[in-house]
Amino acid sequence: MGALARKVASLDELQEAIVWAKGKDRTTVICIDTHPFDWTPGDAWWDVGVPDISARDSVNQARAEHVAGRQNQRVGI
């Protein structure tokens, strides 16, 4: 489809590939293998819906956390 692609095997190679990609004049794809069960350092938040109303306190708490988490999302243009 016209994209340039590069596979990397480490975070150092990823940094180099990002510099490489920024220097290109078209779409680029960078691929790096990840472990399916290990979490990487940092923070991620998934916008997965939680019921608005529930008889379970744990669900209501999850909903409150979800609403609070949405306040940190970037707004799309």
C-alpha angles and dihedrals in degrees: 000000000000100000121134113233136201130180118210131191104199143028090255090055089046091057090050091048092052090055089047092050094049089056094057126092097219143042116305133194123207117193126194127172116241134188111254095222107030119091118220122229115271132050134292132178125199119208097221114154122251122197115267093219130032140153089224117090091210091058092047090050090049089051092052090050090048093052090048091049092053089061088068096053120111113243115240121236 
